[in-house]
Amino acid sequence: MRVSAAEQSFTAYVTGYSYWDNTPPGSAAIARPVIHRRAGGKGTYKDPVTIAVGYRLVGGRARLQFPAGTRFYLPHLRRYAIVEDICGDGPNPEITGCARGSGGRPWLDIYVDGSRVDVDKANACMNRLTGYHEVIVNPGSGYPVTAGAIAESGCNTTKNR
């Protein structure tokens, strides 16, 4: 395994979003494409899964908590992820939900896909992976990976393996 000199680990509040509850619903649209044109990814180092982060408004523009293109490794999901989306809905998403974090920790919202499963299965997957988890930012390559769309591949976490 190659470890990155910039690699750091921290605890984050991790949730999931799916094809069914994306904005707009029933889509894989993303706000900050880097590798993908639409939310997706296999979870490998070369093809990380899209992740959404909170933001705050600075001069009327969205400043992401982690810049687009920032990579993470989520050990509990055995997947790499990349910031390509903004999370939050409602009238003031820049001050609610992911933007403010949870329990003083950053909030990361990973795309579970779910386009090939029903909405109930996608929701159950998102509920299963939600919680406080160790994550690695700027990871090196070579961590163990369970590749594939998260919801479609059984939504396995290290807790239920």
JOMOWO-V914507 format. One record per residue. N is the residue number from 1. RES is the residue in one letter. SS is DSSP state (H for helix, E for strand, - for the rest). BURIAL is 1 if it has 9 or more other C-alpha atoms within 8 Angstrom, else 0. D_CENTER is the distance of its C-alpha to the mean C-alpha in Angstrom with 2 decimals. Layout:
# JOMOWO-V914507
n,res,ss,burial,d_center
N,RES,SS,BURIAL,D_CENTER
N,RES,SS,BURIAL,D_CENTER
This chain:
# JOMOWO-V914507
n,res,ss,burial,d_center
1,M,-,0,22.67
2,R,-,0,22.43
3,V,-,0,21.18
4,S,-,1,20.19
5,A,-,0,22.47
6,A,-,0,19.69
7,E,-,1,17.59
8,Q,E,0,16.97
9,S,E,0,15.58
10,F,E,0,14.89
11,T,E,1,13.92
12,A,E,1,10.92
13,Y,E,1,10.47
14,V,E,1,7.42
15,T,E,1,7.35
16,G,E,1,6.54
17,Y,E,1,7.92
18,S,E,1,10.37
19,Y,-,1,13.00
20,W,-,1,15.30
21,D,-,1,13.83
22,N,-,1,12.29
23,T,-,0,14.59
24,P,-,0,17.03
25,P,-,0,16.96
26,G,-,1,17.59
27,S,-,1,15.88
28,A,-,1,13.08
29,A,-,1,13.91
30,I,-,1,11.81
31,A,-,0,13.25
32,R,-,1,12.96
33,P,-,1,13.44
34,V,-,1,13.87
35,I,-,0,14.09
36,H,-,1,13.55
37,R,-,0,15.53
38,R,-,0,13.40
39,A,-,1,9.87
40,G,-,1,10.09
41,G,-,1,10.72
42,K,-,1,12.37
43,G,-,1,10.42
44,T,-,1,13.48
45,Y,-,0,14.12
46,K,-,0,15.70
47,D,-,1,13.26
48,P,-,1,9.67
49,V,E,1,6.94
50,T,E,1,5.69
51,I,E,1,2.82
52,A,E,1,5.18
53,V,E,1,7.47
54,G,-,1,10.93
55,Y,E,1,14.15
56,R,E,1,17.86
57,L,E,1,20.73
58,V,E,0,23.06
59,G,-,0,26.09
60,G,-,0,24.59
61,R,E,0,21.65
62,A,E,1,17.95
63,R,E,1,17.18
64,L,E,1,13.52
65,Q,-,1,12.90
66,F,-,0,11.62
67,P,-,0,13.20
68,A,-,1,11.94
69,G,-,0,12.03
70,T,-,1,11.01
71,R,E,1,9.97
72,F,E,1,8.68
73,Y,E,1,9.96
74,L,E,1,9.03
75,P,-,1,12.64
76,H,-,1,12.46
77,L,-,1,10.64
78,R,-,1,12.46
79,R,E,1,9.90
80,Y,E,1,9.18
81,A,E,1,6.18
82,I,E,1,7.29
83,V,E,1,7.22
84,E,E,1,8.79
85,D,E,1,8.52
86,I,E,1,9.87
87,C,-,1,9.48
88,G,-,1,12.81
89,D,-,0,15.86
90,G,-,0,19.46
91,P,-,0,22.15
92,N,-,0,20.62
93,P,-,1,16.80
94,E,-,1,17.30
95,I,-,0,18.93
96,T,-,1,17.26
97,G,H,1,14.14
98,C,H,1,11.18
99,A,H,1,13.82
100,R,H,1,15.94
101,G,-,1,13.59
102,S,E,1,14.98
103,G,-,0,17.95
104,G,-,0,18.02
105,R,E,1,14.65
106,P,-,1,11.65
107,W,E,1,9.08
108,L,E,1,5.31
109,D,E,1,3.97
110,I,E,1,2.15
111,Y,E,1,5.34
112,V,E,1,8.12
113,D,E,1,10.79
114,G,-,1,13.91
115,S,-,1,16.26
116,R,-,0,18.70
117,V,-,1,18.82
118,D,-,0,20.13
119,V,H,0,18.38
120,D,H,0,19.55
121,K,H,1,18.03
122,A,H,1,14.57
123,N,H,1,15.04
124,A,H,0,16.36
125,C,H,1,13.40
126,M,H,1,11.05
127,N,H,1,13.87
128,R,H,0,14.26
129,L,H,1,10.98
130,T,-,1,11.04
131,G,E,0,12.65
132,Y,E,0,13.22
133,H,E,1,12.28
134,E,E,1,13.24
135,V,E,1,10.86
136,I,E,1,12.44
137,V,E,1,12.08
138,N,-,1,14.16
139,P,-,1,14.68
140,G,-,1,17.66
141,S,-,1,17.85
142,G,-,0,19.23
143,Y,-,0,17.08
144,P,-,0,17.45
145,V,-,1,15.22
146,T,-,1,15.15
147,A,-,0,14.61
148,G,-,1,14.02
149,A,-,1,12.13
150,I,-,1,10.81
151,A,-,1,12.99
152,E,-,1,15.79
153,S,-,0,16.12
154,G,-,0,16.86
155,C,-,1,13.62
156,N,-,1,15.11
157,T,-,1,14.13
158,T,-,1,16.56
159,K,-,0,18.09
160,N,-,0,19.28
161,R,-,0,20.24
